[in-house]
Amino acid sequence: RSAEWADEISFWEDVYRHQHRMNSTAGVELGNLYLRAGMPRHALALYLEARRGSGDSNELMAVHNAACALLLLGRYDEAIAVLERLVRVAPGIPKFHQTLASVYLAALQFDKATRALDAALAVYPDYPGGKHLRGLIPRIRASMARLDKPPETDRERLVHARIFSDLERHPDALRLLIPVVGKPALAHD
């Protein structure tokens, strides 16, 4: 798989170098690789460049993916603003509504997240991602009481990390997980 990954990176870097001004696909795809590799700042720069004046069909996806990078960077207000505009421009794309819901969840705006998911499911009632996330909201909302006090034990850190992960707040989850990882007392749980 490493060789395939390297080949894919090389391919999109080469296409981007030679064609990014004519076609935004290379910027979007290279940004996607960076995002999957945990490099949201690099991905964001590529998405922003890809959407600048591209005028092609990838422009909406570049905007959407830029919002995903903003989410991973913890820039929730910016991501919300981008996605709220995007769902006004393209209300018939459930993925955009679902991503908006994910950002609302990360920003702890549960009612808005529910409405965004309802909009996604109104467009596509069997949308799997939307249905799954909609089902998580009551559990996430109920678990928020656990976040009222800082975790004191490794077990509490793991519980908090899970809640933050469900909220798409991965940097917060990692901050809690890193000190716990590899401790033998939790290896069997």
C-alpha positions as CSV (number, residue, x, y, z in Angstrom):
1,R,0.0,0.0,0.0
2,S,2.9,2.4,0.7
3,A,4.1,2.1,-2.9
4,E,0.5,2.8,-4.2
5,W,0.3,5.8,-1.8
6,A,3.7,7.1,-3.1
7,D,2.6,6.6,-6.7
8,E,-0.6,8.5,-6.1
9,I,1.2,11.4,-4.4
10,S,3.7,11.5,-7.3
11,F,1.0,11.4,-9.9
12,W,-1.1,14.3,-8.4
13,E,2.0,16.4,-7.6
14,D,3.1,16.1,-11.3
15,V,-0.4,16.9,-12.6
16,Y,-0.7,19.8,-10.2
17,R,2.7,21.2,-11.2
18,H,1.7,21.2,-14.9
19,Q,-2.1,21.8,-14.9
20,H,-3.3,23.4,-11.7
21,R,-4.2,26.7,-13.5
22,M,-6.3,25.0,-16.1
23,N,-8.1,22.4,-14.0
24,S,-8.7,22.4,-10.3
25,T,-8.9,18.6,-10.0
26,A,-5.2,18.2,-9.3
27,G,-5.3,20.7,-6.5
28,V,-8.4,19.1,-5.0
29,E,-7.0,15.6,-5.2
30,L,-3.6,16.6,-3.9
31,G,-5.3,18.4,-1.1
32,N,-7.3,15.3,-0.3
33,L,-4.1,13.3,0.0
34,Y,-2.7,15.9,2.4
35,L,-5.8,15.9,4.4
36,R,-5.8,12.1,4.7
37,A,-2.1,12.3,5.7
38,G,-3.0,14.6,8.6
39,M,-1.7,17.8,7.0
40,P,-4.8,20.1,7.0
41,R,-2.9,23.4,6.6
42,H,-1.3,22.2,3.4
43,A,-4.6,20.8,2.2
44,L,-6.4,24.1,3.0
45,A,-3.8,26.0,0.9
46,L,-4.4,23.7,-2.1
47,Y,-8.2,23.8,-1.8
48,L,-8.2,27.6,-1.6
49,E,-6.0,27.9,-4.7
50,A,-8.1,25.2,-6.5
51,R,-11.3,27.2,-6.0
52,R,-9.8,30.6,-7.0
53,G,-11.3,31.3,-10.4
54,S,-11.4,27.6,-11.4
55,G,-15.0,27.9,-12.6
56,D,-15.1,24.2,-13.1
57,S,-17.2,21.5,-11.5
58,N,-14.6,20.9,-8.8
59,E,-15.0,24.4,-7.3
60,L,-17.8,23.3,-5.0
61,M,-15.8,20.3,-3.8
62,A,-12.7,22.5,-3.2
63,V,-14.9,24.8,-1.0
64,H,-16.3,21.9,0.8
65,N,-13.0,20.3,1.4
66,A,-11.5,23.6,2.6
67,A,-14.2,23.6,5.2
68,C,-13.2,20.1,6.2
69,A,-9.6,21.3,6.6
70,L,-10.8,24.2,8.7
71,L,-12.7,21.7,10.9
72,L,-9.6,19.7,11.5
73,L,-7.7,22.9,12.3
74,G,-10.3,23.7,15.0
75,R,-11.4,26.8,13.1
76,Y,-15.1,26.1,13.6
77,D,-16.6,29.5,13.0
78,E,-14.8,29.8,9.6
79,A,-15.9,26.3,8.6
80,I,-19.5,27.1,9.6
81,A,-19.5,30.3,7.5
82,V,-18.1,28.5,4.5
83,L,-20.5,25.6,4.7
84,E,-23.6,27.8,5.4
85,R,-22.8,29.6,2.2
86,L,-22.2,26.4,0.4
87,V,-25.5,24.8,1.3
88,R,-27.3,27.9,0.2
89,V,-25.6,27.7,-3.2
90,A,-26.0,23.9,-3.5
91,P,-28.9,22.8,-1.3
92,G,-29.3,19.5,-3.1
93,I,-26.0,17.9,-2.0
94,P,-26.6,16.0,1.2
95,K,-22.8,15.7,1.9
96,F,-22.6,19.4,2.3
97,H,-25.4,19.4,4.9
98,Q,-23.8,16.5,6.7
99,T,-20.4,18.2,6.9
100,L,-22.1,21.4,8.2
101,A,-23.7,19.2,10.9
102,S,-20.3,17.7,11.8
103,V,-18.9,21.2,12.3
104,Y,-21.9,22.3,14.3
105,L,-21.3,19.2,16.5
106,A,-17.7,20.2,16.9
107,A,-18.8,23.7,17.9
108,L,-21.3,22.1,20.4
109,Q,-24.3,23.5,18.5
110,F,-26.5,20.4,18.7
111,D,-29.8,21.9,17.5
112,K,-28.2,23.4,14.4
113,A,-26.4,20.0,13.8
114,T,-29.8,18.3,14.0
115,R,-31.4,20.7,11.5
116,A,-28.5,20.3,9.1
117,L,-28.8,16.6,9.2
118,D,-32.6,16.8,8.7
119,A,-31.9,18.9,5.6
120,A,-29.5,16.3,4.3
121,L,-32.0,13.5,4.9
122,A,-34.8,15.6,3.3
123,V,-32.7,15.6,0.1
124,Y,-31.7,11.9,0.4
125,P,-33.7,10.0,3.0
126,D,-31.5,7.0,3.0
127,Y,-28.2,8.9,3.1
128,P,-26.1,6.5,5.2
129,G,-23.7,9.1,6.7
130,G,-26.5,11.4,7.6
131,K,-28.6,8.7,9.2
132,H,-25.6,7.4,11.2
133,L,-24.6,10.9,12.5
134,R,-28.3,11.8,13.3
135,G,-28.4,8.7,15.4
136,L,-25.3,9.7,17.3
137,I,-26.5,13.1,18.4
138,P,-28.6,12.0,21.4
139,R,-25.7,9.9,22.7
140,I,-23.2,12.7,22.2
141,R,-25.6,15.3,23.8
142,A,-26.1,12.9,26.8
143,S,-22.3,12.4,27.2
144,M,-21.6,16.1,27.3
145,A,-22.3,16.1,31.1
146,R,-19.1,14.1,31.5
147,L,-17.0,16.9,30.0
148,D,-18.0,19.3,32.8
149,K,-14.9,18.4,34.8
150,P,-11.4,17.7,33.6
151,P,-10.5,14.0,33.5
152,E,-8.4,12.8,36.4
153,T,-7.8,9.1,35.5
154,D,-6.7,7.4,32.3
155,R,-10.1,5.8,32.0
156,E,-11.7,9.2,32.2
157,R,-9.3,10.6,29.6
158,L,-10.3,7.7,27.2
159,V,-14.0,8.5,27.7
160,H,-13.4,12.2,27.1
161,A,-11.3,11.4,24.0
162,R,-14.1,9.2,22.6
163,I,-16.6,12.0,23.1
164,F,-14.2,14.5,21.4
165,S,-13.7,12.1,18.5
166,D,-17.4,11.7,18.0
167,L,-17.6,15.5,17.9
168,E,-14.9,15.6,15.2
169,R,-12.6,17.4,17.6
170,H,-9.7,15.2,16.9
171,P,-6.9,17.5,18.2
172,D,-8.7,17.6,21.6
173,A,-9.0,13.8,21.5
174,L,-5.4,13.3,20.6
175,R,-4.3,15.7,23.4
176,L,-6.1,13.3,25.9
177,L,-4.9,10.0,24.2
178,I,-1.2,10.7,23.8
179,P,-0.4,10.5,27.5
180,V,-2.4,7.3,27.9
181,V,-1.3,5.3,24.8
182,G,0.8,2.3,25.6
183,K,0.0,2.1,29.3
184,P,-0.2,-1.6,30.2
185,A,-3.1,-1.1,32.7
186,L,-5.5,-0.2,29.9
187,A,-4.2,-2.7,27.4
188,H,-6.9,-5.4,28.3
189,D,-9.9,-3.0,28.6
